[in-house]
């Protein structure tokens, strides 16, 4: 409970409140990362070539470990 006229609590990136991010905003982030940093952020589900999708998944898993909360191939 806040008292009337009391100052607002400080804002922090650690607040557990997240803003909604739509597909267009995410695509803009990806585009900026590519142009400014040379980083390609590709949604794996959008890669249509099965061999390429698996190769990218394997490399990401090798570098950063398996994804959390995702069940694949019955495992």
SEGUSE-222200 format. One record per atom (N, C-alpha, C): x, y, z; residue number from 1. Coordinates in steps of 0.001 Angstrom, whole numbers, plus 500000, padded with zeros to 6 digits. Layout:
REM SEGUSE-222200
<atom c1="X" c2="Y" c3="Z" num="NUM"/>
...
***
This chain:
REM SEGUSE-222200
<atom c1="500841" c2="498826" c3="500000" num="1"/>
<atom c1="500000" c2="500000" c3="500000" num="1"/>
<atom c1="500889" c2="501241" c3="500000" num="1"/>
<atom c1="500556" c2="502199" c3="499147" num="2"/>
<atom c1="501300" c2="503458" c3="499096" num="2"/>
<atom c1="500479" c2="504562" c3="499725" num="2"/>
<atom c1="501167" c2="505444" c3="500375" num="3"/>
<atom c1="500503" c2="506617" c3="500935" num="3"/>
<atom c1="500289" c2="507649" c3="499839" num="3"/>
<atom c1="499218" c2="508424" c3="499909" num="4"/>
<atom c1="498997" c2="509460" c3="498906" num="4"/>
<atom c1="500161" c2="510451" c3="498905" num="4"/>
<atom c1="500645" c2="510791" c3="497735" num="5"/>
<atom c1="501739" c2="511741" c3="497607" num="5"/>
<atom c1="503117" c2="511144" c3="497816" num="5"/>
<atom c1="503201" c2="509845" c3="498120" num="6"/>
<atom c1="504498" c2="509207" c3="498327" num="6"/>
<atom c1="505213" c2="509077" c3="496978" num="6"/>
<atom c1="506533" c2="509113" c3="496974" num="7"/>
<atom c1="507260" c2="508987" c3="495699" num="7"/>
<atom c1="507074" c2="507599" c3="495099" num="7"/>
<atom c1="507197" c2="507550" c3="493797" num="8"/>
<atom c1="507112" c2="506278" c3="493089" num="8"/>
<atom c1="508348" c2="505435" c3="493422" num="8"/>
<atom c1="508212" c2="504118" c3="493492" num="9"/>
<atom c1="509397" c2="503283" c3="493699" num="9"/>
<atom c1="510314" c2="503391" c3="492486" num="9"/>
<atom c1="511611" c2="503180" c3="492661" num="10"/>
<atom c1="512534" c2="503286" c3="491529" num="10"/>
<atom c1="512243" c2="502214" c3="490486" num="10"/>
<atom c1="512457" c2="502567" c3="489218" num="11"/>
<atom c1="512270" c2="501608" c3="488136" num="11"/>
<atom c1="513553" c2="500824" c3="487949" num="11"/>
<atom c1="513411" c2="499583" c3="487591" num="12"/>
<atom c1="514574" c2="498726" c3="487417" num="12"/>
<atom c1="514297" c2="497697" c3="486339" num="12"/>
<atom c1="515352" c2="497262" c3="485661" num="13"/>
<atom c1="515193" c2="496196" c3="484679" num="13"/>
<atom c1="514922" c2="494866" c3="485379" num="13"/>
<atom c1="515087" c2="494837" c3="486688" num="14"/>
<atom c1="514844" c2="493613" c3="487441" num="14"/>
<atom c1="513385" c2="493473" c3="487853" num="14"/>
<atom c1="512562" c2="494491" c3="487541" num="15"/>
<atom c1="511137" c2="494370" c3="487807" num="15"/>
<atom c1="510621" c2="493152" c3="487056" num="15"/>
<atom c1="509755" c2="492417" c3="487651" num="16"/>
<atom c1="509267" c2="491197" c3="487026" num="16"/>
<atom c1="508107" c2="491470" c3="486063" num="16"/>
<atom c1="507921" c2="492710" c3="485704" num="17"/>
<atom c1="506876" c2="493075" c3="484761" num="17"/>
<atom c1="507502" c2="493168" c3="483382" num="17"/>
<atom c1="506933" c2="492474" c3="482436" num="18"/>
<atom c1="507462" c2="492494" c3="481073" num="18"/>
<atom c1="506444" c2="493162" c3="480167" num="18"/>
<atom c1="506952" c2="493942" c3="479250" num="19"/>
<atom c1="506064" c2="494564" c3="478279" num="19"/>
<atom c1="505819" c2="493578" c3="477144" num="19"/>
<atom c1="504675" c2="493685" c3="476548" num="20"/>
<atom c1="504341" c2="492817" c3="475428" num="20"/>
<atom c1="505180" c2="493215" c3="474220" num="20"/>
<atom c1="505739" c2="492240" c3="473533" num="21"/>
<atom c1="506531" c2="492497" c3="472336" num="21"/>
<atom c1="505853" c2="491785" c3="471172" num="21"/>
<atom c1="505478" c2="492560" c3="470180" num="22"/>
<atom c1="504795" c2="491959" c3="469035" num="22"/>
<atom c1="505806" c2="491496" c3="467991" num="22"/>
<atom c1="505319" c2="490791" c3="467003" num="23"/>
<atom c1="506188" c2="490205" c3="465974" num="23"/>
<atom c1="506957" c2="491276" c3="465202" num="23"/>
<atom c1="506326" c2="492402" c3="464929" num="24"/>
<atom c1="507000" c2="493463" c3="464176" num="24"/>
<atom c1="508165" c2="494044" c3="464972" num="24"/>
<atom c1="507994" c2="494201" c3="466282" num="25"/>
<atom c1="509070" c2="494727" c3="467123" num="25"/>
<atom c1="510226" c2="493739" c3="467192" num="25"/>
<atom c1="509927" c2="492461" c3="467346" num="26"/>
<atom c1="510979" c2="491446" c3="467368" num="26"/>
<atom c1="511744" c2="491426" c3="466051" num="26"/>
<atom c1="511016" c2="491547" c3="464950" num="27"/>
<atom c1="511680" c2="491558" c3="463646" num="27"/>
<atom c1="512583" c2="492785" c3="463512" num="27"/>
<atom c1="512155" c2="493918" c3="464047" num="28"/>
<atom c1="512991" c2="495123" c3="464013" num="28"/>
<atom c1="514260" c2="494924" c3="464841" num="28"/>
<atom c1="514153" c2="494251" c3="465998" num="29"/>
<atom c1="515334" c2="493943" c3="466814" num="29"/>
<atom c1="516302" c2="493057" c3="466039" num="29"/>
<atom c1="515757" c2="492037" c3="465364" num="30"/>
<atom c1="516597" c2="491126" c3="464589" num="30"/>
<atom c1="517301" c2="491863" c3="463449" num="30"/>
<atom c1="516566" c2="492719" c3="462766" num="31"/>
<atom c1="517133" c2="493480" c3="461657" num="31"/>
<atom c1="518266" c2="494385" c3="462148" num="31"/>
<atom c1="518031" c2="495065" c3="463275" num="32"/>
<atom c1="519055" c2="495955" c3="463830" num="32"/>
<atom c1="520295" c2="495171" c3="464251" num="32"/>
<atom c1="520092" c2="494017" c3="464895" num="33"/>
<atom c1="521233" c2="493184" c3="465308" num="33"/>
<atom c1="522048" c2="492747" c3="464095" num="33"/>
<atom c1="521379" c2="492414" c3="463001" num="34"/>
<atom c1="522081" c2="491992" c3="461786" num="34"/>
<atom c1="522892" c2="493151" c3="461202" num="34"/>
<atom c1="522259" c2="494306" c3="461062" num="35"/>
<atom c1="522932" c2="495440" c3="460436" num="35"/>
<atom c1="524048" c2="496019" c3="461303" num="35"/>
<atom c1="523845" c2="496093" c3="462602" num="36"/>
<atom c1="524816" c2="496749" c3="463472" num="36"/>
<atom c1="525868" c2="495811" c3="464056" num="36"/>
<atom c1="525512" c2="494552" c3="464299" num="37"/>
<atom c1="526420" c2="493635" c3="464980" num="37"/>
<atom c1="526815" c2="492418" c3="464147" num="37"/>
<atom c1="526116" c2="492189" c3="463034" num="38"/>
<atom c1="526397" c2="491003" c3="462236" num="38"/>
<atom c1="525845" c2="489736" c3="462876" num="38"/>
<atom c1="524827" c2="489888" c3="463711" num="39"/>
<atom c1="524215" c2="488758" c3="464408" num="39"/>
<atom c1="522916" c2="488400" c3="463696" num="39"/>
<atom c1="522793" c2="487152" c3="463286" num="40"/>
<atom c1="521567" c2="486686" c3="462648" num="40"/>
<atom c1="520739" c2="485927" c3="463674" num="40"/>
<atom c1="519581" c2="486450" c3="464011" num="41"/>
<atom c1="518669" c2="485806" c3="464953" num="41"/>
<atom c1="517504" c2="485241" c3="464143" num="41"/>
<atom c1="517515" c2="483930" c3="463965" num="42"/>
<atom c1="516519" c2="483273" c3="463131" num="42"/>
<atom c1="515619" c2="482387" c3="463978" num="42"/>
<atom c1="514302" c2="482572" c3="463915" num="43"/>
<atom c1="513409" c2="481635" c3="464591" num="43"/>
<atom c1="513537" c2="480261" c3="463919" num="43"/>
<atom c1="513923" c2="479260" c3="464675" num="44"/>
<atom c1="514174" c2="477931" c3="464117" num="44"/>
<atom c1="512929" c2="477382" c3="463414" num="44"/>
<atom c1="511761" c2="477655" c3="463956" num="45"/>
<atom c1="510524" c2="477141" c3="463363" num="45"/>
<atom c1="510274" c2="477718" c3="461972" num="45"/>
<atom c1="510899" c2="478851" c3="461634" num="46"/>
<atom c1="510691" c2="479464" c3="460324" num="46"/>
<atom c1="511673" c2="478963" c3="459259" num="46"/>
<atom c1="512637" c2="478136" c3="459627" num="47"/>
<atom c1="513594" c2="477600" c3="458665" num="47"/>
<atom c1="512963" c2="476373" c3="458024" num="47"/>
<atom c1="512723" c2="476452" c3="456735" num="48"/>
<atom c1="511969" c2="475387" c3="456061" num="48"/>
<atom c1="512828" c2="474197" c3="455651" num="48"/>
<atom c1="514111" c2="474405" c3="455417" num="49"/>
<atom c1="514987" c2="473305" c3="455038" num="49"/>
<atom c1="515323" c2="472478" c3="456272" num="49"/>
<atom c1="514908" c2="471217" c3="456295" num="50"/>
<atom c1="515073" c2="470362" c3="457475" num="50"/>
<atom c1="516543" c2="470175" c3="457861" num="50"/>
<atom c1="517420" c2="469999" c3="456874" num="51"/>
<atom c1="518839" c2="469786" c3="457162" num="51"/>
<atom c1="519445" c2="471025" c3="457798" num="51"/>
<atom c1="519161" c2="472191" c3="457226" num="52"/>
<atom c1="519689" c2="473449" c3="457753" num="52"/>
<atom c1="519138" c2="473737" c3="459151" num="52"/>
<atom c1="517831" c2="473500" c3="459354" num="53"/>
<atom c1="517209" c2="473703" c3="460668" num="53"/>
<atom c1="517891" c2="472839" c3="461722" num="53"/>
<atom c1="518153" c2="471572" c3="461398" num="54"/>
<atom c1="518804" c2="470676" c3="462356" num="54"/>
<atom c1="520242" c2="471104" c3="462617" num="54"/>
<atom c1="520958" c2="471539" c3="461582" num="55"/>
<atom c1="522333" c2="471995" c3="461764" num="55"/>
<atom c1="522396" c2="473208" c3="462693" num="55"/>
<atom c1="521488" c2="474148" c3="462515" num="56"/>
<atom c1="521457" c2="475335" c3="463381" num="56"/>
<atom c1="521076" c2="474951" c3="464806" num="56"/>
<atom c1="520107" c2="474047" c3="464954" num="57"/>
<atom c1="519712" c2="473581" c3="466280" num="57"/>
<atom c1="520873" c2="472885" c3="466974" num="57"/>
<atom c1="521597" c2="472050" c3="466242" num="58"/>
<atom c1="522744" c2="471345" c3="466823" num="58"/>
<atom c1="523822" c2="472320" c3="467291" num="58"/>
<atom c1="524114" c2="473327" c3="466487" num="59"/>
<atom c1="525152" c2="474298" c3="466851" num="59"/>
<atom c1="524728" c2="475128" c3="468068" num="59"/>
<atom c1="523487" c2="475551" c3="468102" num="60"/>
<atom c1="522997" c2="476318" c3="469256" num="60"/>
<atom c1="523033" c2="475470" c3="470524" num="60"/>
<atom c1="522658" c2="474201" c3="470418" num="61"/>
<atom c1="522692" c2="473305" c3="471578" num="61"/>
<atom c1="524127" c2="473073" c3="472028" num="61"/>
<atom c1="525051" c2="472933" c3="471087" num="62"/>
<atom c1="526459" c2="472743" c3="471442" num="62"/>
<atom c1="526999" c2="473962" c3="472192" num="62"/>
<atom c1="526647" c2="475160" c3="471714" num="63"/>
<atom c1="527180" c2="476375" c3="472327" num="63"/>
<atom c1="526520" c2="476728" c3="473653" num="63"/>
<atom c1="525194" c2="476633" c3="473715" num="64"/>
<atom c1="524471" c2="477174" c3="474869" num="64"/>
<atom c1="523653" c2="476150" c3="475640" num="64"/>
<atom c1="523691" c2="474890" c3="475232" num="65"/>
<atom c1="522946" c2="473853" c3="475933" num="65"/>
<atom c1="521534" c2="473715" c3="475391" num="65"/>
<atom c1="520841" c2="472680" c3="475832" num="66"/>
<atom c1="519489" c2="472439" c3="475328" num="66"/>
<atom c1="518506" c2="473505" c3="475802" num="66"/>
<atom c1="517464" c2="473690" c3="475020" num="67"/>
<atom c1="516424" c2="474657" c3="475382" num="67"/>
<atom c1="515616" c2="474127" c3="476554" num="67"/>
<atom c1="515163" c2="475011" c3="477396" num="68"/>
<atom c1="514356" c2="474626" c3="478560" num="68"/>
<atom c1="512893" c2="474507" c3="478176" num="68"/>
<atom c1="512232" c2="473480" c3="478713" num="69"/>
<atom c1="510798" c2="473338" c3="478527" num="69"/>
<atom c1="510374" c2="472834" c3="477175" num="69"/>
<atom c1="511289" c2="472417" c3="476350" num="70"/>
<atom c1="510931" c2="471923" c3="475018" num="70"/>
<atom c1="511161" c2="470426" c3="474956" num="70"/>
<atom c1="510152" c2="469703" c3="474538" num="71"/>
<atom c1="510278" c2="468261" c3="474337" num="71"/>
<atom c1="510486" c2="468000" c3="472857" num="71"/>
<atom c1="511530" c2="467262" c3="472516" num="72"/>
<atom c1="511766" c2="466939" c3="471117" num="72"/>
<atom c1="511980" c2="465451" c3="470970" num="72"/>
<atom c1="511427" c2="464883" c3="469949" num="73"/>
<atom c1="511616" c2="463471" c3="469604" num="73"/>
<atom c1="511296" c2="462548" c3="470770" num="73"/>
<atom c1="510283" c2="462886" c3="471562" num="74"/>
<atom c1="509858" c2="462013" c3="472648" num="74"/>
<atom c1="510764" c2="461968" c3="473847" num="74"/>
<atom c1="511787" c2="462804" c3="473882" num="75"/>
<atom c1="512700" c2="462805" c3="475031" num="75"/>
<atom c1="512195" c2="463683" c3="476125" num="75"/>
***
